[in-house]
Structures are given as C-alpha cells and as structure tokens.
Amino acid sequence: MVITAGLAGVLVWSGLNTLEGNDAYVQNPTQTALDDGRVRELRTNVLLGATAAAGVTTLVIGAFFTRWRSAPVYAGASPAGMLVGGRF
C-alpha cells in the first residue's frame, strides 16, 4: 500500500510537470520543447501504468493472500476511490 501511495504521489507531480511543459511549448514552439514534452508525457504514462499495477497488486494481496480472521471483509468502489473494510 505504501508503494502504491508513493507512486500515486509521484504520478500527480509528473502530471503537473507534464502540463507545465505543455504550457512552455505553447509559448515557445521549438523542437527542443516538443521533445521535452514527449519525454514528460512518456514518463507520466509509465507512472500511470505502474501505479495501476501496484494498486491491483495491493488489492489482490489484501483480498486473497491475507488471513482476515473470521470477520467479514468487503471491498467496493466509490467516486473517492477503492474501499476495503473488515477486521484488520
């Protein structure tokens, strides 16, 4: 879970940095600025995939490989994100 949260934080920074690069390109459309923007976009896309994979891994480990005692465990989605409950 810590890895997923860390990746999500870096993803947010990378997305904002990519938007900043786009603004710089719009103000000064050069080949160098375009190349820089493409590198930023690729980095953000890779981080998005890594964060999604870490999130799925966290859910799978929590749901299938954790001994939850006898208390019921539930998982669900909401607009705010994933919810997992039960006795931990």
Distance bins in CASP14 RR format, pairs under 12 A and 6 or more apart:
PFRMAT RR
TARGET T0000
AUTHOR 0000-0000-0000
RMODE 2
METHOD distances of the structure
MODEL  1
1 7 0 0 0 0 0 1 0 0 0 0 0
1 8 0 0 0 0 0 1 0 0 0 0 0
1 54 0 0 0 0 1 0 0 0 0 0 0
1 55 0 0 0 0 1 0 0 0 0 0 0
1 57 0 0 0 0 1 0 0 0 0 0 0
1 58 1 0 1 0 0 0 0 0 0 0 0
1 59 0 0 0 0 1 0 0 0 0 0 0
1 61 0 0 0 0 1 0 0 0 0 0 0
1 62 0 0 0 0 1 0 0 0 0 0 0
1 66 0 0 0 0 0 1 0 0 0 0 0
1 82 0 0 0 0 0 1 0 0 0 0 0
1 84 0 0 0 0 1 0 0 0 0 0 0
1 88 0 0 0 0 0 1 0 0 0 0 0
2 8 0 0 0 0 0 1 0 0 0 0 0
2 9 0 0 0 0 0 1 0 0 0 0 0
2 54 0 0 0 0 1 0 0 0 0 0 0
2 55 0 0 0 0 0 1 0 0 0 0 0
2 58 0 0 0 0 1 0 0 0 0 0 0
3 9 0 0 0 0 0 1 0 0 0 0 0
3 10 0 0 0 0 0 1 0 0 0 0 0
3 50 0 0 0 0 1 0 0 0 0 0 0
3 51 0 0 0 0 1 0 0 0 0 0 0
3 53 0 0 0 0 0 1 0 0 0 0 0
3 54 1 0 1 0 0 0 0 0 0 0 0
3 55 0 0 0 0 1 0 0 0 0 0 0
3 57 0 0 0 0 1 0 0 0 0 0 0
3 58 1 0 0 1 0 0 0 0 0 0 0
3 61 0 0 0 0 0 1 0 0 0 0 0
4 10 0 0 0 0 0 1 0 0 0 0 0
4 11 0 0 0 0 0 1 0 0 0 0 0
4 47 0 0 0 0 0 1 0 0 0 0 0
4 49 0 0 0 0 0 1 0 0 0 0 0
4 50 0 0 0 0 1 0 0 0 0 0 0
4 51 1 0 0 1 0 0 0 0 0 0 0
4 52 0 0 0 0 1 0 0 0 0 0 0
4 53 0 0 0 0 1 0 0 0 0 0 0
4 54 1 0 1 0 0 0 0 0 0 0 0
4 55 1 0 1 0 0 0 0 0 0 0 0
4 56 0 0 0 0 1 0 0 0 0 0 0
4 57 1 0 0 1 0 0 0 0 0 0 0
4 58 1 0 1 0 0 0 0 0 0 0 0
4 59 0 0 0 0 1 0 0 0 0 0 0
4 60 0 0 0 0 0 1 0 0 0 0 0
4 61 0 0 0 0 0 1 0 0 0 0 0
4 62 0 0 0 0 0 1 0 0 0 0 0
4 81 0 0 0 0 0 1 0 0 0 0 0
4 82 0 0 0 0 0 1 0 0 0 0 0
5 11 0 0 0 0 0 1 0 0 0 0 0
5 12 0 0 0 0 0 1 0 0 0 0 0
5 51 0 0 0 0 1 0 0 0 0 0 0
5 54 0 0 0 0 1 0 0 0 0 0 0
5 55 0 0 0 0 1 0 0 0 0 0 0
5 58 0 0 0 0 1 0 0 0 0 0 0
6 12 0 0 0 0 1 0 0 0 0 0 0
6 13 0 0 0 0 0 1 0 0 0 0 0
6 14 0 0 0 0 0 1 0 0 0 0 0
6 47 0 0 0 0 0 1 0 0 0 0 0
6 50 0 0 0 0 0 1 0 0 0 0 0
6 51 0 0 0 0 1 0 0 0 0 0 0
6 54 0 0 0 0 1 0 0 0 0 0 0
6 55 0 0 0 0 0 1 0 0 0 0 0
6 58 0 0 0 0 0 1 0 0 0 0 0
7 13 0 0 0 0 0 1 0 0 0 0 0
7 14 0 0 0 0 1 0 0 0 0 0 0
7 44 0 0 0 0 0 1 0 0 0 0 0
7 46 0 0 0 0 0 1 0 0 0 0 0
7 47 1 0 0 1 0 0 0 0 0 0 0
7 48 0 0 0 0 1 0 0 0 0 0 0
7 49 0 0 0 0 1 0 0 0 0 0 0
7 50 1 0 1 0 0 0 0 0 0 0 0
7 51 1 0 1 0 0 0 0 0 0 0 0
7 52 0 0 0 0 1 0 0 0 0 0 0
7 53 0 0 0 0 1 0 0 0 0 0 0
7 54 1 0 1 0 0 0 0 0 0 0 0
7 55 0 0 0 0 1 0 0 0 0 0 0
7 57 0 0 0 0 0 1 0 0 0 0 0
7 58 0 0 0 0 0 1 0 0 0 0 0
8 14 0 0 0 0 0 1 0 0 0 0 0
8 15 0 0 0 0 0 1 0 0 0 0 0
8 47 0 0 0 0 1 0 0 0 0 0 0
8 48 0 0 0 0 1 0 0 0 0 0 0
8 49 0 0 0 0 0 1 0 0 0 0 0
8 50 0 0 0 0 0 1 0 0 0 0 0
8 51 1 0 1 0 0 0 0 0 0 0 0
8 52 0 0 0 0 1 0 0 0 0 0 0
8 54 0 0 0 0 1 0 0 0 0 0 0
8 55 0 0 0 0 1 0 0 0 0 0 0
8 58 0 0 0 0 0 1 0 0 0 0 0
8 81 0 0 0 0 0 1 0 0 0 0 0
8 82 0 0 0 0 0 1 0 0 0 0 0
9 15 0 0 0 0 0 1 0 0 0 0 0
9 16 0 0 0 0 0 1 0 0 0 0 0
9 17 0 0 0 0 0 1 0 0 0 0 0
9 44 0 0 0 0 0 1 0 0 0 0 0
9 47 0 0 0 0 1 0 0 0 0 0 0
9 48 0 0 0 0 0 1 0 0 0 0 0
9 50 0 0 0 0 0 1 0 0 0 0 0
9 51 0 0 0 0 1 0 0 0 0 0 0
9 54 0 0 0 0 0 1 0 0 0 0 0
10 16 0 0 0 0 0 1 0 0 0 0 0
10 17 0 0 0 0 0 1 0 0 0 0 0
10 43 0 0 0 0 1 0 0 0 0 0 0
10 44 0 0 0 0 1 0 0 0 0 0 0
10 46 0 0 0 0 0 1 0 0 0 0 0
10 47 1 0 1 0 0 0 0 0 0 0 0
10 48 0 0 0 0 0 1 0 0 0 0 0
10 49 0 0 0 0 0 1 0 0 0 0 0
10 50 0 0 0 0 1 0 0 0 0 0 0
10 51 0 0 0 0 1 0 0 0 0 0 0
10 54 0 0 0 0 0 1 0 0 0 0 0
11 17 0 0 0 0 0 1 0 0 0 0 0
11 18 0 0 0 0 0 1 0 0 0 0 0
11 43 0 0 0 0 1 0 0 0 0 0 0
11 44 1 0 0 1 0 0 0 0 0 0 0
11 45 0 0 0 0 1 0 0 0 0 0 0
11 46 0 0 0 0 1 0 0 0 0 0 0
11 47 1 0 1 0 0 0 0 0 0 0 0
11 48 1 0 0 1 0 0 0 0 0 0 0
11 49 0 0 0 0 1 0 0 0 0 0 0
11 50 0 0 0 0 1 0 0 0 0 0 0
11 51 1 0 1 0 0 0 0 0 0 0 0
11 52 0 0 0 0 1 0 0 0 0 0 0
11 54 0 0 0 0 0 1 0 0 0 0 0
11 55 0 0 0 0 0 1 0 0 0 0 0
12 18 0 0 0 0 0 1 0 0 0 0 0
12 19 0 0 0 0 0 1 0 0 0 0 0
12 44 0 0 0 0 1 0 0 0 0 0 0
12 47 0 0 0 0 1 0 0 0 0 0 0
12 48 0 0 0 0 0 1 0 0 0 0 0
12 51 0 0 0 0 1 0 0 0 0 0 0
13 19 0 0 0 0 0 1 0 0 0 0 0
13 20 0 0 0 0 0 1 0 0 0 0 0
13 40 0 0 0 0 0 1 0 0 0 0 0
13 43 0 0 0 0 0 1 0 0 0 0 0
13 44 0 0 0 0 1 0 0 0 0 0 0
13 47 0 0 0 0 1 0 0 0 0 0 0
14 20 0 0 0 0 0 1 0 0 0 0 0
14 21 0 0 0 0 0 1 0 0 0 0 0
14 37 0 0 0 0 0 1 0 0 0 0 0
14 39 0 0 0 0 0 1 0 0 0 0 0
14 40 1 0 0 1 0 0 0 0 0 0 0
14 41 0 0 0 0 1 0 0 0 0 0 0
14 42 0 0 0 0 0 1 0 0 0 0 0
14 43 1 0 1 0 0 0 0 0 0 0 0
14 44 1 0 1 0 0 0 0 0 0 0 0
14 45 0 0 0 0 1 0 0 0 0 0 0
14 46 0 0 0 0 1 0 0 0 0 0 0
14 47 1 0 1 0 0 0 0 0 0 0 0
14 48 0 0 0 0 1 0 0 0 0 0 0
14 49 0 0 0 0 0 1 0 0 0 0 0
14 50 0 0 0 0 0 1 0 0 0 0 0
14 51 0 0 0 0 0 1 0 0 0 0 0
15 21 0 0 0 0 1 0 0 0 0 0 0
15 22 0 0 0 0 1 0 0 0 0 0 0
15 37 0 0 0 0 0 1 0 0 0 0 0
15 40 1 0 0 1 0 0 0 0 0 0 0
15 41 0 0 0 0 1 0 0 0 0 0 0
15 42 0 0 0 0 0 1 0 0 0 0 0
15 43 0 0 0 0 1 0 0 0 0 0 0
15 44 1 0 1 0 0 0 0 0 0 0 0
15 45 0 0 0 0 1 0 0 0 0 0 0
15 46 0 0 0 0 0 1 0 0 0 0 0
15 47 0 0 0 0 1 0 0 0 0 0 0
15 48 0 0 0 0 1 0 0 0 0 0 0
15 51 0 0 0 0 0 1 0 0 0 0 0
16 22 0 0 0 0 0 1 0 0 0 0 0
16 23 0 0 0 0 0 1 0 0 0 0 0
16 40 0 0 0 0 0 1 0 0 0 0 0
16 44 0 0 0 0 1 0 0 0 0 0 0
17 23 0 0 0 0 0 1 0 0 0 0 0
17 24 0 0 0 0 0 1 0 0 0 0 0
17 36 0 0 0 0 0 1 0 0 0 0 0
17 37 0 0 0 0 1 0 0 0 0 0 0
17 39 0 0 0 0 0 1 0 0 0 0 0
17 40 1 0 1 0 0 0 0 0 0 0 0
17 41 0 0 0 0 0 1 0 0 0 0 0
17 43 0 0 0 0 1 0 0 0 0 0 0
17 44 1 0 0 1 0 0 0 0 0 0 0
17 47 0 0 0 0 0 1 0 0 0 0 0
18 24 0 0 0 0 0 1 0 0 0 0 0
18 25 0 0 0 0 0 1 0 0 0 0 0
18 36 0 0 0 0 1 0 0 0 0 0 0
18 37 1 0 0 1 0 0 0 0 0 0 0
18 38 0 0 0 0 1 0 0 0 0 0 0
18 39 0 0 0 0 1 0 0 0 0 0 0
18 40 1 0 1 0 0 0 0 0 0 0 0
18 41 1 0 1 0 0 0 0 0 0 0 0
18 42 0 0 0 0 1 0 0 0 0 0 0
18 43 1 0 0 1 0 0 0 0 0 0 0
18 44 1 0 1 0 0 0 0 0 0 0 0
18 45 0 0 0 0 1 0 0 0 0 0 0
18 46 0 0 0 0 0 1 0 0 0 0 0
18 47 0 0 0 0 0 1 0 0 0 0 0
18 48 0 0 0 0 0 1 0 0 0 0 0
19 25 0 0 0 0 0 1 0 0 0 0 0
19 26 0 0 0 0 0 1 0 0 0 0 0
19 37 0 0 0 0 0 1 0 0 0 0 0
19 40 0 0 0 0 1 0 0 0 0 0 0
19 41 0 0 0 0 0 1 0 0 0 0 0
19 44 0 0 0 0 1 0 0 0 0 0 0
20 26 0 0 0 0 0 1 0 0 0 0 0
20 27 0 0 0 0 0 1 0 0 0 0 0
20 33 0 0 0 0 0 1 0 0 0 0 0
20 36 0 0 0 0 0 1 0 0 0 0 0
20 37 0 0 0 0 1 0 0 0 0 0 0
20 40 0 0 0 0 1 0 0 0 0 0 0
20 44 0 0 0 0 0 1 0 0 0 0 0
21 27 0 0 0 0 1 0 0 0 0 0 0
21 28 0 0 0 0 0 1 0 0 0 0 0
21 29 0 0 0 0 0 1 0 0 0 0 0
21 32 0 0 0 0 0 1 0 0 0 0 0
21 33 1 0 0 1 0 0 0 0 0 0 0
21 34 0 0 0 0 0 1 0 0 0 0 0
21 35 0 0 0 0 0 1 0 0 0 0 0
21 36 1 0 0 1 0 0 0 0 0 0 0
21 37 1 0 1 0 0 0 0 0 0 0 0
21 38 0 0 0 0 0 1 0 0 0 0 0
21 39 0 0 0 0 0 1 0 0 0 0 0
21 40 1 0 0 1 0 0 0 0 0 0 0
21 41 0 0 0 0 1 0 0 0 0 0 0
21 43 0 0 0 0 0 1 0 0 0 0 0
21 44 0 0 0 0 0 1 0 0 0 0 0
22 28 0 0 0 0 0 1 0 0 0 0 0
22 29 0 0 0 0 0 1 0 0 0 0 0
22 33 0 0 0 0 1 0 0 0 0 0 0
22 34 0 0 0 0 0 1 0 0 0 0 0
22 36 0 0 0 0 0 1 0 0 0 0 0
22 37 1 0 0 1 0 0 0 0 0 0 0
22 38 0 0 0 0 0 1 0 0 0 0 0
22 40 0 0 0 0 1 0 0 0 0 0 0
22 41 0 0 0 0 1 0 0 0 0 0 0
22 44 0 0 0 0 0 1 0 0 0 0 0
23 29 0 0 0 0 0 1 0 0 0 0 0
23 33 0 0 0 0 0 1 0 0 0 0 0
23 36 0 0 0 0 0 1 0 0 0 0 0
23 37 0 0 0 0 0 1 0 0 0 0 0
23 40 0 0 0 0 0 1 0 0 0 0 0
24 30 0 0 0 0 1 0 0 0 0 0 0
24 32 0 0 0 0 0 1 0 0 0 0 0
24 33 1 0 1 0 0 0 0 0 0 0 0
24 34 0 0 0 0 0 1 0 0 0 0 0
24 36 1 0 0 1 0 0 0 0 0 0 0
24 37 0 0 0 0 1 0 0 0 0 0 0
24 40 0 0 0 0 0 1 0 0 0 0 0
25 31 0 0 0 0 0 1 0 0 0 0 0
25 32 0 0 0 0 1 0 0 0 0 0 0
25 33 1 0 1 0 0 0 0 0 0 0 0
25 34 1 0 0 1 0 0 0 0 0 0 0
25 35 0 0 0 0 1 0 0 0 0 0 0
25 36 1 0 0 1 0 0 0 0 0 0 0
25 37 1 0 0 1 0 0 0 0 0 0 0
25 38 0 0 0 0 1 0 0 0 0 0 0
25 39 0 0 0 0 0 1 0 0 0 0 0
25 40 0 0 0 0 1 0 0 0 0 0 0
25 41 0 0 0 0 0 1 0 0 0 0 0
26 33 0 0 0 0 1 0 0 0 0 0 0
26 34 0 0 0 0 0 1 0 0 0 0 0
26 37 0 0 0 0 0 1 0 0 0 0 0
27 33 0 0 0 0 1 0 0 0 0 0 0
28 34 0 0 0 0 0 1 0 0 0 0 0
28 36 0 0 0 0 0 1 0 0 0 0 0
29 35 0 0 0 0 0 1 0 0 0 0 0
29 36 0 0 0 0 0 1 0 0 0 0 0
29 37 0 0 0 0 0 1 0 0 0 0 0
30 36 0 0 0 0 1 0 0 0 0 0 0
30 37 0 0 0 0 0 1 0 0 0 0 0
31 37 0 0 0 0 0 1 0 0 0 0 0
31 38 0 0 0 0 0 1 0 0 0 0 0
32 38 0 0 0 0 0 1 0 0 0 0 0
32 39 0 0 0 0 0 1 0 0 0 0 0
33 39 0 0 0 0 0 1 0 0 0 0 0
33 40 0 0 0 0 0 1 0 0 0 0 0
34 40 0 0 0 0 0 1 0 0 0 0 0
34 41 0 0 0 0 0 1 0 0 0 0 0
35 41 0 0 0 0 0 1 0 0 0 0 0
35 42 0 0 0 0 0 1 0 0 0 0 0
36 42 0 0 0 0 0 1 0 0 0 0 0
36 43 0 0 0 0 0 1 0 0 0 0 0
37 43 0 0 0 0 1 0 0 0 0 0 0
37 44 0 0 0 0 1 0 0 0 0 0 0
37 45 0 0 0 0 0 1 0 0 0 0 0
38 44 0 0 0 0 0 1 0 0 0 0 0
38 45 0 0 0 0 0 1 0 0 0 0 0
39 45 0 0 0 0 0 1 0 0 0 0 0
39 46 0 0 0 0 0 1 0 0 0 0 0
40 46 0 0 0 0 0 1 0 0 0 0 0
40 47 0 0 0 0 0 1 0 0 0 0 0
41 47 0 0 0 0 0 1 0 0 0 0 0
41 48 0 0 0 0 0 1 0 0 0 0 0
42 48 0 0 0 0 0 1 0 0 0 0 0
42 49 0 0 0 0 0 1 0 0 0 0 0
43 49 0 0 0 0 0 1 0 0 0 0 0
43 50 0 0 0 0 0 1 0 0 0 0 0
44 50 0 0 0 0 0 1 0 0 0 0 0
44 51 0 0 0 0 0 1 0 0 0 0 0
45 51 0 0 0 0 0 1 0 0 0 0 0
45 52 0 0 0 0 0 1 0 0 0 0 0
46 52 0 0 0 0 0 1 0 0 0 0 0
46 53 0 0 0 0 0 1 0 0 0 0 0
47 53 0 0 0 0 0 1 0 0 0 0 0
47 54 0 0 0 0 0 1 0 0 0 0 0
48 54 0 0 0 0 0 1 0 0 0 0 0
48 55 0 0 0 0 0 1 0 0 0 0 0
49 55 0 0 0 0 1 0 0 0 0 0 0
49 56 0 0 0 0 1 0 0 0 0 0 0
49 57 0 0 0 0 0 1 0 0 0 0 0
50 56 0 0 0 0 0 1 0 0 0 0 0
50 57 0 0 0 0 0 1 0 0 0 0 0
51 57 0 0 0 0 0 1 0 0 0 0 0
51 58 0 0 0 0 0 1 0 0 0 0 0
52 58 0 0 0 0 0 1 0 0 0 0 0
52 59 0 0 0 0 0 1 0 0 0 0 0
52 82 0 0 0 0 0 1 0 0 0 0 0
53 59 0 0 0 0 0 1 0 0 0 0 0
53 60 0 0 0 0 0 1 0 0 0 0 0
54 60 0 0 0 0 0 1 0 0 0 0 0
54 61 0 0 0 0 0 1 0 0 0 0 0
55 61 0 0 0 0 1 0 0 0 0 0 0
55 62 0 0 0 0 0 1 0 0 0 0 0
55 63 0 0 0 0 0 1 0 0 0 0 0
55 81 0 0 0 0 0 1 0 0 0 0 0
55 82 0 0 0 0 1 0 0 0 0 0 0
55 84 0 0 0 0 0 1 0 0 0 0 0
56 62 0 0 0 0 0 1 0 0 0 0 0
56 63 0 0 0 0 0 1 0 0 0 0 0
56 64 0 0 0 0 0 1 0 0 0 0 0
56 82 0 0 0 0 0 1 0 0 0 0 0
57 63 0 0 0 0 0 1 0 0 0 0 0
57 64 0 0 0 0 0 1 0 0 0 0 0
57 65 0 0 0 0 0 1 0 0 0 0 0
58 64 0 0 0 0 0 1 0 0 0 0 0
58 65 0 0 0 0 0 1 0 0 0 0 0
58 66 0 0 0 0 0 1 0 0 0 0 0
58 75 0 0 0 0 0 1 0 0 0 0 0
58 82 0 0 0 0 1 0 0 0 0 0 0
58 84 0 0 0 0 1 0 0 0 0 0 0
59 65 0 0 0 0 0 1 0 0 0 0 0
59 66 0 0 0 0 0 1 0 0 0 0 0
59 73 0 0 0 0 0 1 0 0 0 0 0
59 75 1 0 0 1 0 0 0 0 0 0 0
59 76 0 0 0 0 1 0 0 0 0 0 0
59 77 0 0 0 0 0 1 0 0 0 0 0
59 81 0 0 0 0 0 1 0 0 0 0 0
59 82 1 0 0 1 0 0 0 0 0 0 0
59 83 0 0 0 0 0 1 0 0 0 0 0
59 84 1 0 0 1 0 0 0 0 0 0 0
60 66 0 0 0 0 1 0 0 0 0 0 0
60 75 0 0 0 0 0 1 0 0 0 0 0
60 84 0 0 0 0 0 1 0 0 0 0 0
61 67 0 0 0 0 0 1 0 0 0 0 0
61 68 0 0 0 0 0 1 0 0 0 0 0
61 84 0 0 0 0 0 1 0 0 0 0 0
62 68 0 0 0 0 1 0 0 0 0 0 0
62 73 0 0 0 0 1 0 0 0 0 0 0
62 75 0 0 0 0 1 0 0 0 0 0 0
62 82 0 0 0 0 0 1 0 0 0 0 0
62 84 1 0 0 1 0 0 0 0 0 0 0
62 85 0 0 0 0 0 1 0 0 0 0 0
62 86 0 0 0 0 0 1 0 0 0 0 0
62 88 0 0 0 0 1 0 0 0 0 0 0
63 73 1 0 0 1 0 0 0 0 0 0 0
63 74 0 0 0 0 0 1 0 0 0 0 0
63 75 1 0 0 1 0 0 0 0 0 0 0
63 76 0 0 0 0 0 1 0 0 0 0 0
63 82 0 0 0 0 0 1 0 0 0 0 0
63 84 0 0 0 0 1 0 0 0 0 0 0
63 85 0 0 0 0 0 1 0 0 0 0 0
63 86 0 0 0 0 0 1 0 0 0 0 0
64 73 0 0 0 0 0 1 0 0 0 0 0
64 75 0 0 0 0 0 1 0 0 0 0 0
66 73 0 0 0 0 1 0 0 0 0 0 0
66 75 0 0 0 0 0 1 0 0 0 0 0
66 84 0 0 0 0 0 1 0 0 0 0 0
66 85 0 0 0 0 0 1 0 0 0 0 0
66 86 0 0 0 0 0 1 0 0 0 0 0
66 87 0 0 0 0 0 1 0 0 0 0 0
66 88 0 0 0 0 1 0 0 0 0 0 0
67 73 0 0 0 0 0 1 0 0 0 0 0
67 87 0 0 0 0 0 1 0 0 0 0 0
67 88 0 0 0 0 0 1 0 0 0 0 0
68 74 0 0 0 0 0 1 0 0 0 0 0
68 75 0 0 0 0 0 1 0 0 0 0 0
68 84 0 0 0 0 0 1 0 0 0 0 0
68 85 0 0 0 0 1 0 0 0 0 0 0
68 86 1 0 0 1 0 0 0 0 0 0 0
68 87 1 0 0 1 0 0 0 0 0 0 0
68 88 1 0 0 1 0 0 0 0 0 0 0
69 86 0 0 0 0 1 0 0 0 0 0 0
69 87 1 0 1 0 0 0 0 0 0 0 0
69 88 0 0 0 0 1 0 0 0 0 0 0
70 86 0 0 0 0 0 1 0 0 0 0 0
70 87 0 0 0 0 1 0 0 0 0 0 0
71 85 0 0 0 0 1 0 0 0 0 0 0
71 86 1 0 1 0 0 0 0 0 0 0 0
71 87 1 1 0 0 0 0 0 0 0 0 0
71 88 0 0 0 0 1 0 0 0 0 0 0
72 84 0 0 0 0 0 1 0 0 0 0 0
72 85 0 0 0 0 1 0 0 0 0 0 0
72 86 1 0 0 1 0 0 0 0 0 0 0
72 87 0 0 0 0 1 0 0 0 0 0 0
73 83 0 0 0 0 0 1 0 0 0 0 0
73 84 1 0 0 1 0 0 0 0 0 0 0
73 85 1 0 0 1 0 0 0 0 0 0 0
73 86 1 0 1 0 0 0 0 0 0 0 0
73 87 1 0 0 1 0 0 0 0 0 0 0
73 88 0 0 0 0 1 0 0 0 0 0 0
74 82 0 0 0 0 0 1 0 0 0 0 0
74 83 1 0 0 1 0 0 0 0 0 0 0
74 84 1 0 0 1 0 0 0 0 0 0 0
74 85 1 0 1 0 0 0 0 0 0 0 0
74 86 1 0 0 1 0 0 0 0 0 0 0
74 87 0 0 0 0 0 1 0 0 0 0 0
75 81 0 0 0 0 0 1 0 0 0 0 0
75 82 1 0 0 1 0 0 0 0 0 0 0
75 83 1 0 0 1 0 0 0 0 0 0 0
75 84 1 0 1 0 0 0 0 0 0 0 0
75 85 1 0 0 1 0 0 0 0 0 0 0
75 86 0 0 0 0 1 0 0 0 0 0 0
76 82 1 0 0 1 0 0 0 0 0 0 0
76 83 1 0 1 0 0 0 0 0 0 0 0
76 84 1 0 0 1 0 0 0 0 0 0 0
76 85 0 0 0 0 1 0 0 0 0 0 0
76 86 0 0 0 0 0 1 0 0 0 0 0
77 83 1 0 0 1 0 0 0 0 0 0 0
77 84 0 0 0 0 0 1 0 0 0 0 0
78 84 0 0 0 0 0 1 0 0 0 0 0
END
